[in-house]
């Protein structure tokens, strides 16, 4: 991860000051809140730069489903978009909301709550990760076994695996776990679809990617789908897992690229391949030391260039670093906001966080400053 990105990290670890002027009262109808910091306390502004929540919290999470996790000391609760506390800080640990549920913990007791704070159900096991396909991975104490609970906190797949992976959000991929010296791949009902021996010595499991799992049959490799059938027959001497829609396979003595249907993909046509996921119809690609953005047909949006850093498009703009400073490009490749910032985040809901000589600020997509911190105090030399 680039240094600028590490510094910013969604603006949670950055020292901010209060905007000069009076603090306006919270307004109804905000659709997003942006974190600010005064000393060690966190607050929030709205899109126009108005302070909605004066800095008063010790930590805060991301906005998810109209709720932001906030912490007072070691206890966490949630506020809504008006800044109102909707769930009092009373949990030792609290996660972000997902599909109307959040995981909370006091001591070694886990539970699920809804957006109002109502208890949905206690979870008698240790919780690992987040919900995927409506299921949450859990772990039993000695002996350690892994299973899954549903959105009501009830056991959906009995703890029996050692180890086990999370379900992916893509339903064309199966989850996997270890069971009786086999790697088993199962759907969200717990039905085992594919079994593969761990072998002697025991070997690790491969994961489903792009709806395909590399499976060896005798001397040759192929790819199975989530039904357990070979989507690509076992005919290759060696294979790599799929990535960004292509897999490298050895056909005879020759290595080629194939797509998830098993059709060969011309290396020339895949000369520029995404190095980040698509965003707003474009993906960042690299050729040697040059970078640019391509569409889903691998066509360049504008010529490749040399950047110190380049990032995804968001709100119609892409962050870049050149000559040690950050700025933003538009979709035609023109500089929309000059590279004058010592640090910057990607735009999110039409604002981006930036670092200037004077301090920190939020700017809009036109480059206008909507909020800024109080100036840093001048250093006094003895």
Protein Blocks (a to p, Z undefined) as FASTA:
>chain_A
ZZklmmnnnolmcccdddedjdddddehiabdcdddehjaccdddfkopafbgcfbfbdc
ddeehiacddehjbccdddfkopafbdcfbfbdcddeehiacddehjbccdddfkopafb
dcfbdcehjdeehiacdddddddddddddfkopafbdcfbdcdddddfblkbccdddeeh
iacdddfkopafbdcdebjadddddddeehiacddehjbccdddfkopafbdcfbfbdcd
deehiacddehjbccdddfkopacdfklmmpacfbdceehiacddehjbccdddfkopaf
bdcdddfbdcddeehiacddeehiacdddfkopafbdcfbfbdcddeehiacdddfklcc
dddfkopafbdcddddddddZZ
